Amino acid sequence: MEKVLEDPRWPEKWPFRPENFLRYDESPDTYFYSQPRFVTHIDDQAIKALTKFYGAVFPPSGGQSTAVLDICSSWVSHYPEGYKAGRVAGLGMNEEELARNPQLTEFAVKDLNVDPTLPYGDNTFDVITNCVSVDYLNKPLEIFKEMHRVLKPGGTAYMSFSNRCFPTKAISLWTATGDADHIWIVGSYFHYSVPGGFTEPKCKDITPKALFGRTDPMYAVFASKQA
Ligand SMILES: C[S@@+](CC[C@H](N)C(=O)[O-])C[C@H]1O[C@@H](n2cnc3c(N)ncnc32)[C@H](O)[C@@H]1O
């Protein structure tokens, strides 16, 4: 899977069309997300693998000048237990979920499919995360451009995902394609949103190696704002 972004052969122009970003359920997202869901969307092993990955790539815990943003956040961010930063902002759709997230120091409720601007200043965050939710964003280039604006130079955005989703709310491009395609698609968001603005996106396959049975696959696609 990691090889997908080793030689992505980006076409000159972003190859997707507006209809690729339609969802089966085009009613306002506020309806779908009005009820809190205090559940996890991937299995425990996949969560553990993501937390371990975050632990390896995040700035050290406790830095007062460190700022982290979790977009499409909920009541859990899967950050290492006790992880602390001067600012840990969460943005999502459900206030009750966000209010219960113990890792956040602040939160904002906002529908990014209505208005893809991020309510934060330029060059603010060292890290941006988005767990199992990039597939719900129907204006990805605008949002990735915004992520670029709010990242500090050298800051990194980590998009992690599995093969599970709310299918009626995911973009049709996602539901019509598989894991390797998803890696290329998310890589393309970085590549085309701000030409030359991000480092070339990379993929890390963090799928847990289960001794018995199967676990949810887990991939992180990430790139940094050019310093
Ligand atoms: C599958 S849940 C994942 C939640 C969390 N990131 C996690 O790992 O458990 C999808 C999340 O995407 C957020 N989301 C979906 N559509 C959104 C939109 N249009 N604008 C902002 N957030 C959105 C929802 O608030 C929800 O928390």
The ligand as an SDF file (V2000), in Angstrom:
LIG
                    3D

 27 29  0  0  0  0  0  0  0  0999 V2000
  -16.7070    8.4580   11.6120 C   0  0  0  0  0  0  0  0  0  0  0  0
  -16.7430    9.8720   12.6480 S   0  0  0  0  0  0  0  0  0  0  0  0
  -15.0650    9.9380   13.1990 C   0  0  0  0  0  0  0  0  0  0  0  0
  -14.9120   10.7020   14.4550 C   0  0  0  0  0  0  0  0  0  0  0  0
  -13.4930   10.7260   15.0480 C   0  0  0  0  0  0  0  0  0  0  0  0
  -12.5500   11.4120   14.1770 N   0  0  0  0  0  0  0  0  0  0  0  0
  -13.0100    9.3400   15.3890 C   0  0  0  0  0  0  0  0  0  0  0  0
  -11.8920    8.9850   15.0210 O   0  0  0  0  0  0  0  0  0  0  0  0
  -13.7340    8.5980   16.0630 O   0  0  0  0  0  0  0  0  0  0  0  0
  -16.9050   11.1780   11.4790 C   0  0  0  0  0  0  0  0  0  0  0  0
  -16.6860   12.5640   12.0420 C   0  0  0  0  0  0  0  0  0  0  0  0
  -16.6290   13.4890   10.9750 O   0  0  0  0  0  0  0  0  0  0  0  0
  -17.2300   14.6910   11.3620 C   0  0  0  0  0  0  0  0  0  0  0  0
  -17.8070   15.3040   10.1710 N   0  0  0  0  0  0  0  0  0  0  0  0
  -18.5880   14.6970    9.2590 C   0  0  0  0  0  0  0  0  0  0  0  0
  -19.0140   15.5780    8.3300 N   0  0  0  0  0  0  0  0  0  0  0  0
  -18.4730   16.7660    8.6750 C   0  0  0  0  0  0  0  0  0  0  0  0
  -18.5800   18.0760    8.1250 C   0  0  0  0  0  0  0  0  0  0  0  0
  -19.3420   18.3120    7.0690 N   0  0  0  0  0  0  0  0  0  0  0  0
  -17.9090   19.0870    8.7370 N   0  0  0  0  0  0  0  0  0  0  0  0
  -17.1530   18.8520    9.8480 C   0  0  0  0  0  0  0  0  0  0  0  0
  -17.0280   17.6310   10.4170 N   0  0  0  0  0  0  0  0  0  0  0  0
  -17.6850   16.6000    9.8350 C   0  0  0  0  0  0  0  0  0  0  0  0
  -18.3210   14.2870   12.3580 C   0  0  0  0  0  0  0  0  0  0  0  0
  -18.5190   15.2910   13.3360 O   0  0  0  0  0  0  0  0  0  0  0  0
  -17.7730   13.0260   12.9790 C   0  0  0  0  0  0  0  0  0  0  0  0
  -17.1980   13.3250   14.2240 O   0  0  0  0  0  0  0  0  0  0  0  0
  1  2  1  0
  2  3  1  0
  2 10  1  0
  3  4  1  0
  4  5  1  0
  5  6  1  0
  5  7  1  0
  7  8  2  0
  7  9  1  0
 10 11  1  0
 11 12  1  0
 11 26  1  0
 12 13  1  0
 13 14  1  0
 13 24  1  0
 14 15  1  0
 14 23  1  0
 15 16  2  0
 16 17  1  0
 17 18  1  0
 17 23  2  0
 18 19  1  0
 18 20  2  0
 20 21  1  0
 21 22  2  0
 22 23  1  0
 24 25  1  0
 24 26  1  0
 26 27  1  0
M  CHG  2   2   1   9  -1
M  END
$$$$
